[in-house]
Amino acid sequence: MSLRESGLRRRADRALERQLAYQRAKADRVNGREQEVVAAMIADSSKVRRTLEAVRPIADDARVLEVGSGAHGLIFYFGAKDGVGVDPLADHYAELFPAWQKRARTIAAPGERLPFENASFDIVLCDNVVDHAENPRLILEEIARVMAPDAMLYFEVNIHHPFYHAAASVHAAWRALGIPFEITPFADHTVHLTLARRALCSRGCRSASSAKPTISRR
Protein backbone atom coordinates (compact mmCIF):
# COMPACT_ATOMS: atom_id res chain seq x y z
CA MET A 1 0.00 0.00 0.00
CA SER A 2 1.39 3.41 -0.99
CA LEU A 3 1.68 6.34 1.40
CA ARG A 4 -1.21 8.03 -0.38
CA GLU A 5 -3.41 4.95 -0.09
CA SER A 6 -2.44 4.56 3.55
CA GLY A 7 -3.37 8.18 4.21
CA LEU A 8 -6.74 7.77 2.54
CA ARG A 9 -7.42 4.65 4.58
CA ARG A 10 -6.65 6.49 7.82
CA ARG A 11 -8.81 9.45 6.83
CA ALA A 12 -11.69 7.17 5.84
CA ASP A 13 -11.47 5.28 9.13
CA ARG A 14 -11.38 8.53 11.08
CA ALA A 15 -14.37 9.88 9.15
CA LEU A 16 -16.36 6.76 10.09
CA GLU A 17 -15.36 7.08 13.75
CA ARG A 18 -16.40 10.73 13.85
CA GLN A 19 -19.66 10.00 12.06
CA LEU A 20 -20.60 7.24 14.50
CA ALA A 21 -19.81 9.47 17.49
CA TYR A 22 -21.91 12.26 15.96
CA GLN A 23 -24.89 10.00 15.31
CA ARG A 24 -24.73 8.52 18.80
CA ALA A 25 -24.96 12.01 20.24
CA LYS A 26 -27.74 12.87 17.80
CA ALA A 27 -29.74 9.81 18.85
CA ASP A 28 -29.81 11.23 22.37
CA ARG A 29 -30.78 14.71 21.13
CA VAL A 30 -33.71 13.54 19.00
CA ASN A 31 -35.06 11.10 21.57
CA GLY A 32 -38.75 11.92 21.89
CA ARG A 33 -38.66 14.07 18.73
CA GLU A 34 -38.42 11.29 16.18
CA GLN A 35 -41.46 12.52 14.24
CA GLU A 36 -39.64 15.74 13.37
CA VAL A 37 -36.78 13.73 11.91
CA VAL A 38 -39.19 11.44 10.05
CA ALA A 39 -41.00 14.42 8.52
CA ALA A 40 -37.72 15.80 7.17
CA MET A 41 -36.72 12.39 5.83
CA ILE A 42 -40.05 11.94 4.07
CA ALA A 43 -39.67 15.36 2.45
CA ASP A 44 -36.14 14.59 1.22
CA SER A 45 -37.03 11.14 -0.11
CA SER A 46 -40.18 12.40 -1.81
CA LYS A 47 -38.24 15.18 -3.53
CA VAL A 48 -35.69 12.72 -4.93
CA ARG A 49 -38.40 10.33 -6.06
CA ARG A 50 -40.22 13.15 -7.88
CA THR A 51 -36.95 14.14 -9.54
CA LEU A 52 -36.45 10.62 -10.84
CA GLU A 53 -40.07 10.24 -11.89
CA ALA A 54 -39.64 13.34 -14.05
CA VAL A 55 -37.26 11.20 -16.11
CA ARG A 56 -39.58 8.21 -16.27
CA PRO A 57 -42.15 6.45 -14.04
CA ILE A 58 -40.80 4.17 -11.32
CA ALA A 59 -42.25 0.66 -11.44
CA ASP A 60 -43.82 -0.78 -8.30
CA ASP A 61 -41.35 -3.67 -8.37
CA ALA A 62 -38.26 -1.51 -9.05
CA ARG A 63 -35.14 -2.79 -7.32
CA VAL A 64 -33.68 0.17 -5.43
CA LEU A 65 -30.26 0.46 -3.80
CA GLU A 66 -28.90 3.31 -1.72
CA VAL A 67 -25.12 3.34 -1.46
CA GLY A 68 -24.25 5.05 1.81
CA SER A 69 -27.72 4.93 3.36
CA GLY A 70 -26.33 6.28 6.61
CA ALA A 71 -28.41 7.12 9.64
CA HIS A 72 -31.17 9.00 7.79
CA GLY A 73 -30.92 7.84 4.19
CA LEU A 74 -33.31 8.27 1.30
CA ILE A 75 -34.15 4.57 1.07
CA PHE A 76 -36.22 4.47 4.27
CA TYR A 77 -39.06 6.62 2.89
CA PHE A 78 -38.45 6.25 -0.83
CA GLY A 79 -41.46 3.97 -1.16
CA ALA A 80 -39.58 1.02 -2.63
CA LYS A 81 -41.05 -2.43 -2.08
CA ASP A 82 -37.69 -3.94 -2.95
CA GLY A 83 -35.21 -1.50 -1.40
CA VAL A 84 -31.89 -2.00 0.35
CA GLY A 85 -29.35 0.33 1.90
CA VAL A 86 -25.61 -0.29 2.20
CA ASP A 87 -23.41 1.51 4.70
CA PRO A 88 -20.29 0.52 6.67
CA LEU A 89 -22.08 1.56 9.88
CA ALA A 90 -25.47 0.03 9.07
CA ASP A 91 -25.54 -2.28 12.09
CA HIS A 92 -24.88 0.63 14.45
CA TYR A 93 -27.53 2.81 12.85
CA ALA A 94 -30.12 0.02 13.08
CA GLU A 95 -29.64 0.07 16.86
CA LEU A 96 -29.54 3.86 17.19
CA PHE A 97 -32.54 4.70 14.98
CA PRO A 98 -34.91 1.70 14.87
CA ALA A 99 -37.96 3.89 14.20
CA TRP A 100 -37.03 4.22 10.53
CA GLN A 101 -34.07 1.94 9.94
CA LYS A 102 -36.36 -1.09 10.11
CA ARG A 103 -38.34 0.24 7.12
CA ALA A 104 -35.72 -1.06 4.68
CA ARG A 105 -33.21 -3.88 4.65
CA THR A 106 -29.71 -2.62 5.36
CA ILE A 107 -26.33 -4.29 4.97
CA ALA A 108 -23.09 -3.31 6.69
CA ALA A 109 -20.64 -3.10 3.78
CA PRO A 110 -18.43 -0.50 2.12
CA GLY A 111 -19.44 1.09 -1.16
CA GLU A 112 -16.16 -0.06 -2.65
CA ARG A 113 -17.31 -3.70 -2.33
CA LEU A 114 -21.03 -3.95 -2.92
CA PRO A 115 -22.30 -7.46 -2.03
CA PHE A 116 -24.55 -7.85 -5.08
CA GLU A 117 -24.47 -9.53 -8.48
CA ASN A 118 -24.02 -7.55 -11.67
CA ALA A 119 -27.06 -5.65 -12.98
CA SER A 120 -29.02 -6.15 -9.76
CA PHE A 121 -30.79 -2.77 -9.45
CA ASP A 122 -33.11 -0.55 -11.46
CA ILE A 123 -32.42 2.56 -9.37
CA VAL A 124 -29.31 3.48 -7.40
CA LEU A 125 -29.20 6.40 -4.96
CA CYS A 126 -25.95 7.93 -3.72
CA ASP A 127 -26.41 11.17 -1.79
CA ASN A 128 -23.30 13.02 -0.56
CA VAL A 129 -21.28 9.88 0.13
CA VAL A 130 -18.14 9.49 -1.94
CA ASP A 131 -16.30 12.48 -0.45
CA HIS A 132 -16.26 10.62 2.87
CA ALA A 133 -15.00 7.34 1.40
CA GLU A 134 -11.62 5.74 0.88
CA ASN A 135 -11.91 5.17 -2.88
CA PRO A 136 -14.57 7.21 -4.73
CA ARG A 137 -13.60 5.85 -8.14
CA LEU A 138 -14.08 2.26 -6.97
CA ILE A 139 -17.48 3.12 -5.51
CA LEU A 140 -18.54 4.55 -8.85
CA GLU A 141 -17.29 1.46 -10.65
CA GLU A 142 -19.27 -0.72 -8.25
CA ILE A 143 -22.38 1.38 -8.78
CA ALA A 144 -22.02 0.99 -12.54
CA ARG A 145 -21.55 -2.75 -12.11
CA VAL A 146 -24.76 -3.32 -10.13
CA MET A 147 -26.94 -1.09 -12.33
CA ALA A 148 -29.22 -2.97 -14.70
CA PRO A 149 -29.47 -1.92 -18.34
CA ASP A 150 -31.36 1.39 -18.53
CA ALA A 151 -31.18 1.81 -14.74
CA MET A 152 -31.37 5.29 -13.23
CA LEU A 153 -28.74 6.79 -10.93
CA TYR A 154 -29.38 9.65 -8.52
CA PHE A 155 -25.96 11.00 -7.56
CA GLU A 156 -25.28 14.10 -5.49
CA VAL A 157 -21.99 15.30 -4.07
CA ASN A 158 -20.33 18.53 -2.96
CA ILE A 159 -17.53 19.85 -5.17
CA HIS A 160 -14.95 21.99 -3.40
CA HIS A 161 -12.55 24.69 -4.53
CA PRO A 162 -8.96 23.44 -5.13
CA PHE A 163 -7.88 25.41 -2.04
CA TYR A 164 -9.88 22.91 0.00
CA HIS A 165 -7.68 20.07 -1.21
CA ALA A 166 -4.51 21.91 -0.24
CA ALA A 167 -5.85 22.79 3.21
CA ALA A 168 -7.12 19.25 3.75
CA SER A 169 -3.68 17.86 2.85
CA VAL A 170 -2.06 20.08 5.48
CA HIS A 171 -4.65 18.91 8.00
CA ALA A 172 -3.93 15.27 7.15
CA ALA A 173 -0.18 15.87 7.55
CA TRP A 174 -0.41 17.26 11.07
CA ARG A 175 -2.80 14.49 12.04
CA ALA A 176 -0.23 11.96 10.74
CA LEU A 177 2.33 13.60 13.03
CA GLY A 178 0.04 12.96 16.00
CA ILE A 179 -1.14 16.54 16.53
CA PRO A 180 -4.60 16.12 18.13
CA PHE A 181 -6.31 19.08 16.47
CA GLU A 182 -9.29 18.50 14.22
CA ILE A 183 -11.04 20.80 11.76
CA THR A 184 -14.37 19.12 11.16
CA PRO A 185 -14.79 19.58 7.37
CA PHE A 186 -11.28 18.23 6.76
CA ALA A 187 -11.68 15.38 9.23
CA ASP A 188 -14.97 14.21 7.75
CA HIS A 189 -13.93 14.32 4.08
CA THR A 190 -11.30 12.15 2.48
CA VAL A 191 -10.77 13.39 -1.06
CA HIS A 192 -10.92 16.45 -3.29
CA LEU A 193 -14.15 15.86 -5.08
CA THR A 194 -13.35 17.21 -8.52
CA LEU A 195 -11.64 13.82 -8.88
CA ALA A 196 -14.85 12.00 -8.03
CA ARG A 197 -16.85 14.04 -10.55
CA ARG A 198 -14.39 13.28 -13.33
CA ALA A 199 -14.62 9.60 -12.44
CA LEU A 200 -18.42 9.72 -12.70
CA CYS A 201 -18.36 11.44 -16.06
CA SER A 202 -15.80 8.96 -17.36
CA ARG A 203 -18.37 6.20 -16.89
CA GLY A 204 -20.48 7.79 -19.64
CA CYS A 205 -23.10 9.35 -17.40
CA ARG A 206 -24.87 12.61 -18.24
CA SER A 207 -23.73 15.02 -15.53
CA ALA A 208 -25.68 17.99 -14.26
CA SER A 209 -24.14 21.08 -12.73
CA SER A 210 -21.96 20.44 -9.68
CA ALA A 211 -24.48 22.43 -7.67
CA LYS A 212 -27.31 20.08 -8.64
CA PRO A 213 -28.01 16.36 -8.38
CA THR A 214 -27.01 14.15 -11.24
CA ILE A 215 -29.58 11.87 -12.81
CA SER A 216 -28.13 9.36 -15.20
CA ARG A 217 -29.66 6.73 -17.41
CA ARG A 218 -27.29 3.89 -18.12
N, C-alpha and C positions, 0 to 999 in steps of 0.2 A: 504494500500500500504506500502510495506517495505521500509526501508531506501535505500536499493540498488535499488529497482524499482523507487523510487522517484528521486534518483540521475541519473539514466538512462533517465528518462523522462526529467529532466532539461537539461541534455547534448544533448539529441535529439532535444529539442526545440531550444537550443542555436545553434546547428549545422544548423538547418533550417534558423534561423535568419541570421547567417553569410553567408550562401549560397545565400540567396536572396539579401543581400547587395552586395556580390561579383558579382552576375549576373547583378544587376542594373548598377554597375560601368562598367562592361564589355560591356553591351549594348551601353553605350556611347562611349566606346573605339572602338568598331567595326562598328560604324555607318559610312556608306559609303564603308565599306570593307566586306560586307556580303558575297560576292562571295568567298573570301578566306576561311571564316568559312564553307561555304557550300561545298567547295572542300574537306576540311579535313573531314567533316561529311560523304560525299559520300565514301571517301576512307575507313573510319572506318567501315561503314555499309557494304560495299561490301566485305571487308575482313572477317567479321563475317559470312556473307551469304555464302561465298565460303567455310568457315570452316564447316558450317553445311551441305552444299551440298556434302561435301566429305564423310559424313556419309550416306546420302541418298538424292535424289532429293526433292526439295520443291515444293509442288503442287501450282498451280496458286490460288486456293481458300483456301490456308492454313490460319487458324486463328492464328494471331500472337499477342502476348502480350509482352510489355516491362514493367517490374516492376522497377520503378525509372527512368522514361524516361528523367527527368531533363530538362535542357535548350537545350542540344544538343545531344539528345539520338540517339540510333541506329534506332529506329522505323521510323524516318522521311525519311530516304533514304534506307530503307531495301527492298523496292519494294513489300510490302505486299498490296494486294487489300483490305484485311480485317485485318487491323492493329490498335491497340490501345495502348496508353501509359498511365501509371498511375504514378502519382507523387503528393506528398502533396502540391507542389507549382505550379501545372500545370496551374492554372488560371493566376498566375503572369507571368509565362514564355510565355503564349500565347500572352500577351500584350507586353512583352519585345522583343520577337523574332518572329513576325508574318510571316516573310519571309519563315520560314521552319516549324514552329509549326502548321500551318494550313494544312500541308501535311498529317497529321494523326489525328485521333480523340484522344483527351486526356481527362483524368478524374482526378480531384483533390481528391485523396484518399491516405491513407497510405498503404504501402505494407502489414502491419499486418492485414488489413481488406479489402481484394480485393472484389469489388462489382460485382462479377460474380458467375454464377452457377458452380457446379462441372463439371469437364471435358469439359471446354469451349474452350480450346486452343490446337492447334497442335504444336505450337512453343512458348516457353517463353524465353525471354532475360532478363538477370539481370547482368548489367555491373558495378562493383565497387559501390555497393549500401549498402549492409547490414551492413558495418562497420560504416555507418553514421546513422543507425536507432536505434530505441528504443528496438526492440525485434527481433534480427536476426532469432532466431529459429521459431518464429511465422510466419515470412515472408516466410521461407522455407516451413513450413507446408501449408501455403496458396498457394504457388506456386505448391506444389504437388497436392493440392486439385483441382486446376483449370486446370491441365494438363490432356488432353485426353489420353486414352490408346495408348501407343506407341508414345506419344509426345516427342519432343526433347527440351532439356533445354540447353541454353548457359549461363554459370554462371562464372563470373570472379570476383575475390576479392583479395585484398592485405592481406598477412599474415605477421604479425609482430613478432619480437623477443619478448620473455617474458619480457625483460627489458622495452619494450614500455608500457606494461600493468601497471607495477609498476609506471613508470613516469607519465602515464596518470592519475592514481589514485591520485597521489600527486597533480597534476594539478587540478583535480576535487575538492579535499579537500580545496585548497586555494580559489578556486572560490566560494565554498559553504560558506566560511567565509567572502565573500564579497571583496576579494582582486582583484581589476580590472586589472589583468595582464594576457594576453592571449598568449599561444604558439599555433600557428595555427594548426599543426597536431593533437594536443591533443584536441583542441576546436572543430575541425571538425569531429572527430571520437568518437564513443560512446562505443565501446566494443573492447576487445582483440580478434582478429579474428581467433585464433586457435579454439575458441569455435564455431564459425560459421561454420568452415570447418568440425568439428566433427558432427555438426547437419546435414549438407548436406549429409555426408557419411552415417549417421544413417538412412537416408530415402531410402537407397538401390541404390544410384546413383553410377556410375563408375566415380571416381575422377581422374583427371589428376594431374600433379605436381602443387604445390602451385604457381609456377612461370608461369603457363600456364592456359589458359581458360579450364573450364570443360564443356564437352559435354556429356550429359546423355540422354539415351533412357529409358523411363519409361515403 
